[in-house]
């Protein structure tokens, strides 16, 4: 597509790899909308505040109307008190690995290359430890989400990515796959848009209570998470948060289960944070034990796109 005819965007959109999320044909810009160039499809996609909304409405839980007038979808606007609590009261969560994992991922992505193009799924707000990637000028980040946010370049749904095959060197999905209705389909999309030998990095919860309200669908054991990425060769995998963090979450959610109103729920959440935040520090002591994998808060997987599929028999054998 011709860049001269593209809208001036706050973020740079990589039009050379953007395609129709329904038929994967190239798209063109017409009257502040994006239109599929395939004469059979000809689907029109809206542009809201210079952000293209490239979702397949037929199969997404979101519709174009959800994004019209810059409405909130996944990330709801919160009151000042809730914001204050989130900033000032110690958190019950602690990611043990994100920072060093992103450092390794950047090194691998730039091995033998001067630059790398990274697709970030769920990237409307900055993820934990993510600064190490966002501050590296050799990495081109395409930050997408199903929600508007300070960092989002375009709205896309991971079930139907609007990119041509083999577009990216790396795909990142940090704390995303629990919020999609079909994580297996999303991972097959990650596989499709990655170049041969491209890198995947995902962090997904296991022992975490419902968060994200109505957009929370899935949890994975360590083995279940490995199977999700069976088309990838493992580079590194493990725990993101251990049993201490799981216990802190359970304690907080146990307390707030008593609440009969939103206000009571907020106070009990606050009580849970004040009385349970320290539990996460236990994770430093048992993050390497086998048993910790049976009770971990979440797992990560770093891998490389492969033509070899991990069989279910090998999965059980290797991960026993
Ligand atoms: Zn199309």
Boltz pocket constraint, residues with backbone or C-beta under 6 A from the ligand:
constraints:
  - pocket:
      binder: B
      contacts: [[A, 20], [A, 21], [A, 22], [A, 23], [A, 24], [A, 25], [A, 36], [A, 37], [A, 38], [A, 41], [A, 42], [A, 43]]
      max_distance: 6.0
